[in-house]
Amino acid sequence: MAANTDAPADQESCYAVIFSSQRTTSDADGYGDMAETMVRLASEQAGFLGIESARSADGFGITVSYWNSREAIAIWRAHAEHVVAQRLGRERWYANYDLRIAKVERHIRFPKV
Amino acid sequence: MAANTDAPADQESCYAVIFSSQRTTSDADGYGDMAETMVRLASEQAGFLGIESARSADGFGITVSYWNSREAIAIWRAHAEHVVAQRLGRERWYANYDLRIAKVERHIRFPKV
């Protein structure tokens, strides 16, 4: 799923939140709905620039969201509904994950636009 | 597929190359072999820290590789076999892609290690 991935290109400042995760196999209840809700909520936050996500059949997935500042990321991480989702993720849905915050220094597209 | 994702955590400097792509549906010849070869070659380069990759059933995928410097990334991008793969990717395998180079500023893991 790719959404709004064009947005970050012309921003002066762009941060990526790289979330790579291995899903559990035991407990899928509510995951899809929660994931959809989180994408919608994130996209409504100030400073949100875009999000893209892929998950392989083996349950390993990468979601990258783009933001215009570290502050916007911090506010989103502390959002009440997001905090609940994070807790459920650790309790039920993710066997393990890595979350990295990175400052985008260069962006190349194909085809060129 | 996640490989060596533990490596970047303790590095002083870590750069992520975020490659998000939409596969073509028309021409898959040679893609799997080439992708495997590129992962193997990349992992042999100086400065390589790790790589992780996911692709959804709809053909949208994200691969993130981690490196200890911008210079290491530049050398890998100019690697002769990689240049050939990049050209084939544009000609055959990718309808579109975004490539971003980003400096990792923070890394959080679950479970904590």
Backbone of each chain as ProteinMPNN parsed JSONL, in Angstrom:
{"seq_chain_A": "MAANTDAPADQESCYAVIFSSQRTTSDADGYGDMAETMVRLASEQAGFLGIESARSADGFGITVSYWNSREAIAIWRAHAEHVVAQRLGRERWYANYDLRIAKVERHIRFPKV", "coords_chain_A": {"N_chain_A": [[0.835, -1.19, 0.0], [0.721, 2.07, -0.977], [0.676, 5.427, -0.218], [0.227, 8.796, -0.773], [2.896, 9.183, -1.287], [4.192, 10.955, -2.81], [4.363, 13.307, -1.543], [6.621, 14.022, 0.187], [8.734, 15.01, -1.376], [9.274, 17.723, -2.052], [9.63, 18.997, 0.247], [11.353, 21.009, 2.585], [12.35, 19.993, 4.965], [12.34, 16.671, 5.997], [11.358, 13.848, 7.739], [11.711, 10.357, 8.272], [9.886, 7.689, 9.62], [10.74, 4.573, 10.24], [9.316, 1.558, 10.448], [9.734, -1.636, 11.155], [8.523, -4.899, 11.33], [7.718, -8.061, 12.815], [4.976, -10.005, 12.549], [2.942, -11.65, 15.009], [1.744, -15.039, 14.992], [-0.29, -15.944, 16.397], [-2.375, -14.295, 17.29], [-4.537, -12.463, 15.745], [-6.708, -10.891, 16.098], [-8.508, -7.997, 15.568], [-6.398, -6.623, 14.451], [-6.269, -5.707, 11.721], [-8.31, -3.741, 11.54], [-7.374, -1.941, 13.457], [-4.922, -1.178, 12.35], [-5.757, 0.127, 10.023], [-7.195, 2.24, 11.166], [-5.116, 3.587, 12.475], [-3.543, 4.49, 10.327], [-5.33, 6.289, 9.162], [-5.731, 8.11, 11.277], [-3.079, 9.013, 11.669], [-2.679, 10.339, 9.259], [-4.155, 12.561, 9.616], [-2.777, 14.149, 11.309], [-0.926, 17.096, 12.221], [1.839, 17.994, 10.248], [2.169, 15.567, 9.04], [3.277, 13.769, 6.194], [3.148, 11.571, 4.486], [2.62, 7.995, 3.898], [3.726, 4.641, 3.614], [3.537, 1.131, 3.008], [4.349, -2.321, 3.34], [3.822, -5.82, 3.466], [5.08, -9.025, 3.744], [4.2, -12.425, 2.855], [5.123, -14.047, 4.882], [4.727, -12.635, 7.165], [6.459, -10.614, 7.85], [6.889, -7.157, 7.904], [7.176, -3.775, 6.609], [6.661, -0.473, 7.43], [6.746, 2.831, 6.434], [6.532, 6.057, 7.526], [6.206, 9.558, 6.805], [7.278, 12.754, 7.855], [7.205, 16.251, 8.763], [8.804, 17.181, 10.795], [10.711, 16.426, 13.792], [9.268, 17.029, 16.03], [6.592, 16.769, 15.227], [6.491, 14.008, 14.918], [6.946, 13.185, 17.545], [4.651, 14.14, 18.804], [2.672, 12.639, 17.546], [3.444, 10.066, 18.372], [2.717, 10.217, 21.011], [0.008, 10.424, 20.965], [-3.201, 9.708, 22.203], [-4.888, 7.524, 21.296], [-3.102, 6.252, 19.671], [-1.173, 5.448, 21.458], [-2.531, 3.461, 22.867], [-2.815, 1.62, 20.77], [-0.123, 1.015, 20.325], [0.505, -0.336, 22.689], [-1.193, -2.572, 22.538], [-0.072, -3.675, 20.272], [2.451, -4.51, 21.2], [1.607, -6.365, 23.09], [0.075, -8.241, 21.68], [0.245, -8.34, 18.772], [2.764, -8.064, 17.555], [5.669, -9.907, 17.251], [8.227, -9.007, 17.324], [9.825, -5.826, 16.829], [11.432, -3.117, 15.045], [11.986, 0.292, 15.381], [12.802, 3.137, 13.724], [13.948, 6.452, 13.576], [14.627, 8.767, 11.125], [16.439, 11.22, 9.294], [15.6, 12.492, 6.217], [17.771, 12.89, 3.578], [18.108, 12.851, 0.908], [16.245, 12.349, -2.111], [15.206, 10.335, -4.648], [13.401, 9.744, -7.597], [11.708, 7.387, -9.693], [9.487, 6.908, -12.393], [11.112, 10.014, -13.336], [9.714, 13.073, -12.168]], "CA_chain_A": [[0.0, 0.0, 0.0], [1.461, 3.323, -1.035], [-0.256, 6.544, -0.163], [0.798, 10.134, -0.576], [4.352, 9.109, -1.244], [4.773, 12.069, -3.548], [4.388, 14.519, -0.74], [7.855, 14.491, 0.832], [9.829, 15.385, -2.26], [9.619, 19.13, -2.148], [9.722, 19.563, 1.581], [12.705, 21.35, 2.999], [12.744, 19.058, 6.009], [11.504, 15.483, 5.97], [11.816, 12.745, 8.586], [11.08, 9.062, 8.036], [9.77, 6.723, 10.712], [10.834, 3.246, 9.623], [8.799, 0.59, 11.417], [9.782, -2.982, 10.579], [7.926, -5.745, 12.371], [7.313, -9.441, 12.561], [3.678, -10.289, 13.17], [2.694, -12.931, 15.657], [0.798, -15.877, 14.246], [-1.289, -16.47, 17.326], [-3.445, -13.381, 17.689], [-4.757, -11.446, 14.723], [-7.968, -10.197, 16.36], [-8.524, -6.546, 15.636], [-5.206, -5.977, 13.887], [-6.546, -4.991, 10.473], [-9.076, -2.528, 11.84], [-6.513, -1.003, 14.175], [-3.934, -0.655, 11.406], [-6.448, 1.109, 9.173], [-7.505, 3.422, 11.987], [-3.879, 4.316, 12.74], [-3.16, 5.196, 9.096], [-6.242, 7.416, 9.001], [-5.416, 9.09, 12.332], [-1.772, 9.613, 11.384], [-2.78, 11.247, 8.111], [-4.843, 13.783, 10.054], [-1.916, 14.9, 12.22], [-0.095, 18.178, 11.682], [3.195, 17.584, 9.911], [2.18, 14.29, 8.311], [3.546, 13.969, 4.772], [2.81, 10.395, 3.689], [2.892, 6.701, 4.531], [3.739, 3.509, 2.693], [3.587, -0.081, 3.82], [4.358, -3.61, 2.631], [4.009, -6.961, 4.361], [5.237, -10.27, 3.005], [3.337, -13.529, 3.282], [5.648, -14.645, 6.117], [4.384, -11.801, 8.309], [7.412, -9.523, 8.065], [6.403, -5.967, 7.221], [7.834, -2.488, 6.809], [5.852, 0.719, 7.199], [7.511, 4.065, 6.567], [5.736, 7.286, 7.471], [7.043, 10.738, 6.577], [6.829, 13.869, 8.705], [8.017, 17.44, 8.484], [9.659, 17.546, 11.926], [10.779, 15.496, 14.916], [8.201, 17.385, 16.962], [5.35, 16.157, 14.739], [6.594, 12.576, 15.221], [6.794, 13.027, 18.996], [3.235, 14.362, 19.143], [1.929, 11.46, 17.072], [3.762, 8.913, 19.225], [2.055, 10.391, 22.303], [-1.442, 10.51, 20.731], [-3.82, 8.733, 23.118], [-5.323, 6.296, 20.62], [-1.907, 5.597, 19.157], [-0.521, 4.808, 22.607], [-3.267, 2.207, 23.084], [-2.444, 0.707, 19.675], [1.257, 0.569, 20.565], [0.486, -1.318, 23.774], [-1.783, -3.798, 21.989], [0.915, -4.233, 19.357], [3.457, -5.244, 21.978], [0.981, -7.479, 23.817], [-0.622, -9.229, 20.852], [0.373, -8.45, 17.324], [4.138, -8.063, 17.056], [6.665, -10.729, 17.941], [9.333, -8.066, 17.527], [9.869, -4.733, 15.854], [12.432, -2.061, 15.109], [11.447, 1.59, 14.984], [13.912, 4.065, 13.551], [13.627, 7.805, 13.116], [15.755, 9.138, 10.272], [16.262, 12.472, 8.547], [15.784, 12.249, 4.793], [18.735, 13.841, 3.02], [18.063, 12.82, -0.56], [15.089, 11.612, -2.615], [15.263, 10.114, -6.097], [12.217, 9.038, -8.064], [11.575, 6.864, -11.046], [10.106, 7.837, -13.343], [11.293, 11.374, -12.856], [8.483, 13.869, -12.306]], "C_chain_A": [[0.873, 1.244, 0.0], [0.469, 4.47, -1.058], [0.515, 7.833, 0.036], [2.314, 10.136, -0.609], [5.001, 10.229, -2.049], [5.057, 13.264, -2.648], [5.773, 14.956, -0.274], [8.865, 15.163, -0.087], [10.248, 16.852, -2.152], [9.701, 19.815, -0.792], [11.174, 19.917, 1.875], [13.214, 20.361, 4.023], [11.789, 17.883, 5.983], [12.146, 14.389, 6.826], [11.023, 11.491, 8.251], [11.026, 8.281, 9.343], [9.683, 5.339, 10.07], [10.446, 2.22, 10.675], [8.802, -0.781, 10.754], [9.383, -3.967, 11.673], [7.653, -7.153, 11.873], [6.0, -9.68, 13.294], [3.705, -11.615, 13.916], [1.748, -13.75, 14.779], [-0.402, -16.229, 15.108], [-2.514, -15.582, 17.491], [-3.607, -12.259, 16.665], [-5.979, -10.592, 15.011], [-7.779, -8.69, 16.413], [-7.37, -5.861, 14.931], [-5.515, -5.127, 12.648], [-7.281, -3.686, 10.705], [-8.194, -1.481, 12.509], [-5.491, -0.376, 13.218], [-4.561, 0.408, 10.503], [-6.737, 2.394, 9.932], [-6.253, 4.254, 12.227], [-3.399, 5.084, 11.502], [-4.038, 6.44, 8.911], [-5.916, 8.507, 10.015], [-4.09, 9.797, 12.065], [-1.893, 10.676, 10.304], [-3.494, 12.547, 8.463], [-3.958, 14.663, 10.934], [-1.185, 16.027, 11.495], [1.298, 17.635, 11.396], [3.298, 16.255, 9.194], [2.373, 14.544, 6.823], [3.157, 12.764, 3.919], [3.124, 9.12, 4.435], [2.886, 5.627, 3.456], [4.06, 2.255, 3.481], [3.601, -1.311, 2.931], [4.517, -4.701, 3.674], [4.034, -8.235, 3.528], [4.357, -11.364, 3.61], [3.824, -14.159, 4.582], [5.405, -13.771, 7.355], [5.383, -10.718, 8.638], [6.966, -8.312, 7.249], [7.222, -4.74, 7.534], [6.809, -1.396, 6.499], [6.764, 1.921, 7.39], [6.537, 5.236, 6.5], [6.688, 8.475, 7.423], [6.413, 11.944, 7.256], [7.735, 15.078, 8.473], [8.905, 17.877, 9.651], [9.695, 16.419, 12.953], [9.643, 15.768, 15.904], [6.873, 16.74, 16.538], [5.333, 14.665, 15.054], [6.356, 12.34, 16.717], [5.331, 13.188, 19.412], [2.393, 13.157, 18.719], [2.2, 10.245, 17.954], [3.027, 8.991, 20.566], [0.532, 10.496, 22.183], [-2.142, 9.369, 21.485], [-4.201, 7.43, 22.423], [-4.137, 5.512, 20.07], [-1.173, 4.867, 20.288], [-1.198, 3.472, 22.931], [-2.875, 1.178, 22.025], [-1.03, 0.161, 19.874], [1.297, -0.522, 21.636], [-0.085, -2.65, 23.276], [-0.804, -4.472, 21.032], [1.95, -5.063, 20.102], [2.849, -6.469, 22.666], [0.528, -8.601, 22.888], [-0.038, -9.446, 19.465], [1.796, -8.571, 16.799], [5.029, -8.968, 17.9], [7.889, -9.876, 18.251], [9.222, -6.947, 16.504], [11.085, -3.85, 16.083], [11.772, -0.776, 14.636], [12.622, 2.561, 14.894], [13.379, 5.405, 13.059], [14.843, 8.32, 12.367], [15.429, 10.401, 9.482], [16.587, 12.241, 7.078], [16.687, 13.338, 4.211], [18.662, 13.903, 1.501], [16.872, 11.972, -0.984], [15.166, 11.562, -4.138], [14.029, 9.326, -6.496], [12.399, 8.49, -9.46], [10.121, 6.536, -11.28], [10.219, 9.235, -12.747], [10.006, 12.167, -13.086], [8.83, 15.348, -12.353]], "O_chain_A": [[1.684, 1.433, 0.907], [-0.476, 4.465, -1.847], [1.362, 7.93, 0.924], [2.947, 11.009, -0.015], [6.213, 10.43, -1.98], [5.888, 14.116, -2.963], [6.083, 16.146, -0.328], [9.777, 15.831, 0.4], [11.437, 17.171, -2.161], [9.823, 21.036, -0.694], [12.098, 19.213, 1.466], [14.367, 19.934, 3.966], [10.572, 18.065, 5.952], [13.318, 14.052, 6.656], [9.824, 11.55, 7.981], [12.009, 8.223, 10.081], [8.683, 4.987, 9.444], [11.151, 2.032, 11.667], [7.97, -1.059, 9.891], [9.854, -3.873, 12.806], [7.399, -7.393, 10.693], [5.933, -9.568, 14.518], [4.384, -12.564, 13.523], [1.042, -13.205, 13.931], [-1.404, -16.747, 14.616], [-3.594, -16.083, 17.804], [-2.909, -11.247, 16.712], [-6.27, -9.663, 14.259], [-6.988, -8.176, 17.204], [-7.358, -4.635, 14.822], [-5.08, -3.98, 12.543], [-6.924, -2.651, 10.142], [-8.252, -0.296, 12.179], [-5.234, 0.826, 13.282], [-3.964, 1.456, 10.254], [-6.55, 3.494, 9.412], [-6.309, 5.483, 12.191], [-2.903, 6.205, 11.622], [-3.546, 7.509, 8.548], [-5.834, 9.684, 9.665], [-3.982, 11.014, 12.212], [-1.308, 11.755, 10.397], [-3.446, 13.515, 7.705], [-4.333, 15.786, 11.271], [-0.869, 15.92, 10.31], [1.868, 16.904, 12.206], [4.386, 15.852, 8.782], [1.725, 15.419, 6.248], [2.864, 12.927, 2.735], [3.799, 9.136, 5.464], [2.119, 5.705, 2.497], [4.763, 2.302, 4.491], [2.942, -1.342, 1.892], [5.252, -4.538, 4.647], [3.139, -8.491, 2.722], [3.846, -11.235, 4.722], [3.029, -14.746, 5.315], [5.825, -14.121, 8.458], [5.192, -9.972, 9.599], [6.698, -8.424, 6.053], [7.878, -4.657, 8.572], [6.176, -1.399, 5.443], [7.472, 2.017, 8.392], [5.803, 5.383, 5.523], [7.811, 8.418, 7.923], [5.197, 12.134, 7.236], [8.88, 14.94, 8.043], [9.672, 18.831, 9.522], [8.812, 15.563, 12.976], [9.124, 14.846, 16.534], [6.125, 16.232, 17.373], [4.292, 14.114, 15.413], [5.651, 11.407, 17.101], [4.838, 12.455, 20.269], [1.509, 12.718, 19.454], [1.284, 9.478, 18.251], [2.745, 7.965, 21.185], [-0.158, 10.642, 23.192], [-1.723, 8.214, 21.409], [-3.87, 6.349, 22.91], [-4.157, 4.282, 20.01], [-0.619, 3.788, 20.079], [-0.529, 2.483, 23.23], [-2.634, 0.012, 22.34], [-0.772, -1.016, 19.62], [2.029, -1.504, 21.509], [0.465, -3.716, 23.553], [-0.718, -5.699, 20.989], [2.285, -6.175, 19.693], [3.513, -7.496, 22.805], [0.588, -9.775, 23.254], [0.154, -10.582, 19.03], [2.015, -9.119, 15.719], [5.122, -8.806, 19.117], [8.505, -10.011, 19.308], [8.605, -7.106, 15.451], [11.681, -3.84, 17.16], [11.084, -0.758, 13.616], [13.341, 2.775, 15.869], [12.471, 5.465, 12.229], [15.955, 8.316, 12.895], [14.293, 10.616, 9.06], [17.7, 11.845, 6.732], [16.411, 14.532, 4.331], [19.096, 14.876, 0.885], [16.522, 11.0, -0.315], [15.187, 12.588, -4.817], [13.651, 8.363, -5.828], [13.129, 9.038, -10.286], [9.526, 5.907, -10.405], [9.524, 9.587, -11.794], [9.302, 11.956, -14.073], [7.937, 16.188, -12.466]]}, "seq_chain_B": "MAANTDAPADQESCYAVIFSSQRTTSDADGYGDMAETMVRLASEQAGFLGIESARSADGFGITVSYWNSREAIAIWRAHAEHVVAQRLGRERWYANYDLRIAKVERHIRFPKV", "coords_chain_B": {"N_chain_B": [[11.466, -10.657, 4.754], [14.031, -10.467, 6.954], [17.224, -9.445, 7.78], [20.132, -9.361, 9.609], [19.287, -7.193, 11.09], [19.86, -6.36, 13.563], [22.275, -5.176, 13.569], [22.613, -2.277, 13.15], [22.218, -0.964, 15.602], [24.166, -0.238, 17.53], [25.917, 1.351, 16.253], [27.763, 4.325, 15.716], [27.243, 6.042, 13.586], [24.678, 5.817, 11.246], [23.128, 5.152, 8.228], [20.126, 4.984, 6.352], [18.909, 3.433, 3.442], [16.077, 3.811, 1.821], [14.058, 2.04, -0.156], [11.339, 2.055, -2.031], [9.015, 0.397, -4.014], [7.014, -0.292, -6.929], [6.254, -3.221, -8.446], [6.34, -4.232, -11.876], [3.834, -5.988, -13.747], [4.264, -7.331, -15.976], [6.764, -8.399, -16.64], [8.666, -10.587, -15.239], [10.952, -12.005, -15.532], [13.955, -13.218, -14.405], [14.026, -11.591, -12.174], [13.884, -12.49, -9.438], [16.3, -13.94, -9.069], [18.137, -11.899, -9.572], [17.535, -10.102, -7.522], [18.252, -11.582, -5.265], [20.99, -11.9, -5.751], [21.803, -9.229, -5.572], [21.325, -8.627, -2.873], [23.16, -10.314, -1.674], [25.592, -9.356, -2.757], [25.527, -6.69, -1.836], [25.758, -7.126, 0.89], [28.358, -7.799, 1.111], [29.773, -5.508, 0.84], [31.945, -2.888, 1.969], [31.079, -1.169, 4.925], [28.45, -1.932, 4.967], [25.564, -2.594, 6.912], [23.147, -3.931, 7.302], [20.042, -5.371, 6.038], [16.607, -5.238, 5.146], [13.44, -6.414, 4.026], [10.248, -6.249, 2.487], [7.44, -7.384, 0.639], [4.265, -6.827, -0.615], [1.33, -8.696, -1.654], [0.229, -7.325, -3.771], [2.335, -6.36, -5.183], [3.675, -4.133, -4.311], [6.548, -3.022, -2.683], [8.965, -2.638, -0.011], [12.299, -2.049, 0.617], [14.832, -1.73, 2.951], [18.065, -0.761, 3.397], [21.001, -0.623, 5.457], [23.724, 1.437, 6.336], [27.089, 2.495, 7.12], [27.973, 4.974, 6.345], [27.563, 7.812, 4.11], [29.339, 7.664, 2.048], [29.856, 4.922, 1.736], [27.388, 4.135, 0.746], [27.342, 5.518, -1.684], [29.438, 4.273, -3.056], [28.448, 1.676, -3.29], [26.175, 2.195, -4.885], [27.418, 2.774, -7.259], [28.606, 0.437, -7.986], [29.556, -1.964, -10.377], [27.986, -4.295, -11.143], [25.686, -3.729, -9.783], [24.849, -1.403, -11.002], [24.067, -2.371, -13.491], [21.901, -3.934, -12.648], [20.24, -1.925, -11.683], [19.592, -0.608, -14.058], [18.215, -2.605, -15.473], [16.119, -2.874, -13.706], [14.753, -0.435, -14.065], [14.047, -0.706, -16.711], [12.529, -3.054, -16.878], [11.434, -4.222, -14.428], [10.38, -2.512, -12.487], [7.58, -0.508, -12.112], [7.466, 1.953, -10.945], [9.482, 3.776, -8.607], [10.678, 4.944, -5.401], [13.54, 6.283, -3.982], [15.183, 6.856, -1.082], [17.6, 8.474, 0.898], [18.572, 8.451, 4.19], [19.466, 9.726, 7.392], [19.892, 7.893, 10.262], [18.602, 8.699, 13.344], [17.591, 7.803, 15.687], [16.87, 4.735, 17.381], [14.685, 2.278, 18.289], [13.884, -0.723, 19.898], [11.794, -3.629, 20.062], [11.348, -6.864, 21.382], [13.126, -5.242, 24.099], [16.669, -5.281, 24.034]], "CA_chain_B": [[12.828, -11.105, 4.991], [14.834, -9.565, 7.789], [18.57, -9.989, 7.94], [21.141, -8.498, 10.227], [18.7, -5.926, 11.496], [20.396, -5.952, 14.85], [23.576, -4.545, 13.428], [22.772, -0.834, 13.219], [21.865, -0.325, 16.873], [25.262, 0.303, 18.319], [26.789, 2.147, 15.403], [27.675, 5.756, 15.956], [26.614, 6.664, 12.425], [23.934, 4.837, 10.471], [22.274, 5.695, 7.182], [19.163, 4.055, 5.767], [18.463, 3.622, 2.064], [14.69, 3.342, 1.779], [13.713, 1.82, -1.561], [9.965, 1.569, -2.137], [8.833, 0.165, -5.454], [5.878, -1.04, -7.453], [6.675, -4.138, -9.495], [5.534, -4.427, -13.076], [3.21, -7.307, -13.802], [4.481, -7.89, -17.306], [8.083, -8.961, -16.92], [9.311, -11.031, -14.007], [12.111, -12.845, -15.851], [15.243, -12.902, -13.817], [13.961, -10.67, -11.029], [14.217, -13.152, -8.171], [17.735, -14.225, -9.028], [18.87, -10.641, -9.466], [17.32, -9.545, -6.182], [19.088, -12.362, -4.344], [22.39, -11.553, -6.008], [22.073, -7.871, -5.077], [21.402, -8.683, -1.408], [24.44, -10.95, -1.34], [26.67, -8.412, -3.097], [25.472, -5.542, -0.915], [26.219, -7.535, 2.224], [29.816, -7.947, 1.065], [30.398, -4.202, 0.685], [32.398, -2.183, 3.166], [30.11, -0.218, 5.457], [27.098, -2.505, 5.001], [25.174, -2.948, 8.277], [21.992, -4.821, 7.347], [19.015, -5.123, 5.028], [15.332, -5.88, 5.418], [12.637, -6.26, 2.829], [8.897, -6.829, 2.497], [6.654, -7.059, -0.55], [2.89, -7.277, -0.498], [0.826, -9.483, -2.775], [-0.092, -6.431, -4.893], [3.558, -5.985, -5.885], [4.336, -2.982, -3.709], [7.547, -3.499, -1.739], [9.907, -1.715, 0.616], [13.558, -2.605, 1.084], [15.667, -0.745, 3.632], [19.409, -1.228, 3.733], [21.647, 0.244, 6.446], [25.132, 1.651, 5.996], [27.737, 3.318, 8.146], [28.324, 6.302, 5.826], [27.094, 8.191, 2.783], [30.354, 7.22, 1.081], [29.614, 3.494, 1.477], [26.199, 4.062, -0.116], [27.731, 5.997, -3.016], [30.26, 3.236, -3.69], [27.54, 0.577, -3.656], [25.336, 2.626, -6.015], [28.242, 2.802, -8.473], [29.142, -0.916, -8.215], [29.236, -2.291, -11.775], [26.852, -5.219, -11.257], [24.511, -3.037, -9.251], [24.417, -0.453, -12.039], [23.322, -3.176, -14.465], [20.621, -4.284, -12.023], [19.419, -0.708, -11.639], [19.087, -0.34, -15.411], [17.192, -3.618, -15.735], [14.97, -2.526, -12.874], [13.983, 0.639, -14.698], [13.546, -1.151, -18.022], [11.653, -4.223, -16.837], [10.829, -4.779, -13.218], [9.704, -1.536, -11.624], [6.727, 0.506, -12.724], [7.927, 3.202, -10.342], [10.102, 3.614, -7.288], [11.238, 6.074, -4.664], [14.747, 5.922, -3.245], [15.519, 7.934, -0.149], [18.743, 8.272, 1.782], [18.204, 9.136, 5.433], [20.383, 9.504, 8.512], [19.16, 7.368, 11.418], [18.889, 9.489, 14.541], [17.109, 7.101, 16.873], [16.502, 3.345, 17.1], [14.003, 1.646, 19.413], [13.571, -2.109, 19.589], [10.949, -4.458, 20.909], [11.614, -6.562, 22.796], [14.406, -4.58, 24.367], [17.78, -6.236, 24.119]], "C_chain_B": [[13.564, -10.062, 5.801], [16.194, -10.194, 7.991], [19.447, -8.945, 8.587], [20.563, -7.197, 10.746], [19.176, -5.483, 12.865], [21.63, -5.069, 14.709], [23.6, -3.031, 13.674], [22.711, -0.232, 14.617], [23.039, 0.38, 17.55], [26.261, 1.115, 17.496], [26.649, 3.621, 15.774], [26.956, 6.457, 14.818], [25.926, 5.581, 11.615], [23.021, 5.552, 9.486], [21.358, 4.6, 6.647], [18.919, 4.432, 4.309], [17.087, 2.971, 1.959], [14.275, 3.257, 0.314], [12.307, 1.232, -1.609], [9.605, 1.501, -3.614], [7.541, -0.586, -5.746], [6.385, -1.902, -8.595], [5.749, -4.051, -10.697], [4.887, -5.813, -13.005], [3.636, -8.051, -15.055], [5.764, -8.702, -17.432], [8.797, -9.333, -15.627], [10.597, -11.792, -14.267], [13.367, -12.346, -15.161], [15.191, -12.069, -12.556], [14.413, -11.309, -9.724], [15.703, -13.408, -8.016], [18.538, -12.94, -8.827], [18.732, -10.048, -8.069], [18.2, -10.276, -5.164], [20.561, -12.015, -4.496], [22.724, -10.181, -5.432], [22.165, -7.852, -3.545], [22.749, -9.267, -0.989], [25.604, -9.996, -1.592], [26.708, -7.234, -2.128], [26.083, -5.917, 0.431], [27.729, -7.728, 2.278], [30.543, -6.599, 1.005], [30.881, -3.659, 2.03], [31.308, -1.212, 3.615], [28.683, -0.724, 5.505], [26.767, -2.943, 6.424], [24.008, -3.932, 8.339], [21.004, -4.479, 6.249], [17.749, -5.843, 5.458], [14.375, -5.512, 4.299], [11.279, -6.894, 3.024], [8.212, -6.455, 1.192], [5.266, -7.664, -0.409], [2.45, -7.996, -1.761], [0.506, -8.605, -3.986], [1.157, -5.913, -5.612], [4.236, -4.737, -5.369], [5.296, -3.479, -2.631], [8.4, -2.382, -1.18], [11.13, -2.516, 1.035], [14.336, -1.478, 1.758], [17.023, -1.385, 3.904], [20.074, -0.17, 4.608], [23.15, 0.242, 6.216], [25.763, 2.581, 7.013], [28.177, 4.7, 7.645], [27.661, 6.557, 4.477], [28.058, 7.691, 1.717], [30.132, 5.751, 0.731], [28.412, 3.317, 0.543], [26.555, 4.469, -1.546], [28.544, 4.941, -3.764], [29.384, 2.064, -4.129], [26.653, 0.966, -4.852], [26.107, 2.592, -7.328], [28.861, 1.445, -8.799], [28.652, -1.429, -9.577], [28.013, -3.207, -11.908], [25.55, -4.588, -10.764], [23.962, -2.041, -10.278], [23.611, -1.174, -13.118], [21.938, -3.52, -13.91], [19.678, -3.083, -11.969], [18.792, -0.414, -13.006], [17.974, -1.333, -15.771], [15.931, -3.338, -14.922], [14.105, -1.47, -13.523], [13.345, 0.167, -15.996], [12.432, -2.187, -17.905], [10.801, -4.383, -15.597], [10.026, -3.796, -12.379], [8.859, -0.57, -12.443], [7.134, 1.884, -12.211], [8.614, 2.881, -9.025], [10.494, 4.956, -6.694], [12.452, 5.558, -3.898], [15.116, 7.109, -2.363], [16.732, 7.528, 0.691], [18.502, 9.111, 3.029], [19.171, 8.762, 6.539], [19.591, 9.081, 9.746], [19.581, 8.127, 12.671], [18.486, 8.769, 15.817], [16.664, 5.703, 16.482], [15.932, 2.73, 18.378], [13.645, 0.23, 18.999], [12.563, -2.689, 20.563], [11.129, -5.897, 20.485], [12.97, -5.899, 22.967], [15.499, -5.623, 24.491], [18.918, -5.632, 24.935]], "O_chain_B": [[13.701, -8.912, 5.381], [16.289, -11.37, 8.342], [19.492, -7.791, 8.159], [21.275, -6.197, 10.833], [18.922, -4.352, 13.279], [21.979, -4.314, 15.616], [24.512, -2.539, 14.338], [23.12, 0.915, 14.8], [22.888, 1.48, 18.08], [27.317, 1.51, 17.991], [25.561, 4.096, 16.101], [26.153, 7.36, 15.049], [26.521, 4.543, 11.329], [22.247, 6.434, 9.856], [21.76, 3.445, 6.507], [18.743, 5.606, 3.983], [16.953, 1.748, 2.002], [14.158, 4.274, -0.37], [12.1, 0.066, -1.273], [9.863, 2.439, -4.37], [7.051, -1.383, -4.947], [6.885, -1.388, -9.595], [4.546, -3.827, -10.564], [5.355, -6.691, -12.28], [3.4, -9.252, -15.186], [5.835, -9.61, -18.26], [9.45, -8.497, -15.002], [11.274, -12.19, -13.319], [13.776, -11.196, -15.323], [16.224, -11.858, -11.921], [15.225, -10.742, -8.994], [16.292, -13.132, -6.97], [19.478, -12.889, -8.034], [19.704, -9.551, -7.501], [18.817, -9.648, -4.304], [21.285, -11.858, -3.513], [23.802, -9.987, -4.868], [22.996, -7.137, -2.986], [23.394, -8.772, -0.064], [26.489, -9.845, -0.751], [27.773, -6.83, -1.661], [26.823, -5.14, 1.033], [28.312, -7.81, 3.359], [31.768, -6.544, 1.106], [30.3, -3.938, 3.078], [30.695, -0.524, 2.798], [27.796, -0.041, 6.018], [27.585, -3.588, 7.079], [23.881, -4.682, 9.307], [21.107, -3.433, 5.608], [17.803, -6.917, 6.056], [14.48, -4.442, 3.699], [11.16, -7.948, 3.649], [8.38, -5.342, 0.693], [5.113, -8.851, -0.123], [3.105, -7.919, -2.8], [0.512, -9.095, -5.115], [1.049, -5.117, -6.545], [5.257, -4.315, -5.912], [4.908, -4.263, -1.766], [8.543, -1.321, -1.787], [11.016, -3.533, 1.719], [14.478, -0.394, 1.192], [17.112, -2.423, 4.561], [19.759, 1.016, 4.52], [23.762, -0.791, 5.943], [25.076, 3.354, 7.681], [28.693, 5.506, 8.42], [27.251, 5.622, 3.79], [27.644, 7.337, 0.613], [30.211, 5.374, -0.438], [28.422, 2.458, -0.339], [26.116, 3.833, -2.505], [28.357, 4.742, -4.965], [29.566, 1.525, -5.221], [26.412, 0.14, -5.733], [25.517, 2.402, -8.392], [29.573, 1.321, -9.795], [27.464, -1.333, -9.886], [27.109, -2.926, -12.695], [24.465, -4.88, -11.268], [22.749, -1.867, -10.397], [22.602, -0.659, -13.6], [20.932, -3.413, -14.612], [18.473, -3.215, -12.184], [17.627, -0.026, -13.102], [16.932, -0.95, -16.303], [14.815, -3.544, -15.398], [12.879, -1.58, -13.538], [12.241, 0.584, -16.343], [11.506, -2.209, -18.717], [9.602, -4.646, -15.683], [9.11, -4.185, -11.654], [9.357, 0.099, -13.348], [7.14, 2.86, -12.962], [8.359, 1.846, -8.41], [10.62, 5.96, -7.395], [12.387, 4.516, -3.245], [15.332, 8.22, -2.847], [16.854, 6.383, 1.127], [18.26, 10.316, 2.947], [19.639, 7.626, 6.615], [18.725, 9.817, 10.219], [20.763, 8.187, 13.011], [18.979, 9.085, 16.9], [16.142, 5.497, 15.386], [16.603, 2.668, 19.408], [13.161, 0.002, 17.891], [12.491, -2.293, 21.726], [11.068, -6.158, 19.283], [13.84, -5.983, 22.1], [15.269, -6.72, 24.998], [19.949, -6.276, 25.126]]}, "name": "protein", "num_of_chains": 2, "seq": "MAANTDAPADQESCYAVIFSSQRTTSDADGYGDMAETMVRLASEQAGFLGIESARSADGFGITVSYWNSREAIAIWRAHAEHVVAQRLGRERWYANYDLRIAKVERHIRFPKVMAANTDAPADQESCYAVIFSSQRTTSDADGYGDMAETMVRLASEQAGFLGIESARSADGFGITVSYWNSREAIAIWRAHAEHVVAQRLGRERWYANYDLRIAKVERHIRFPKV"}
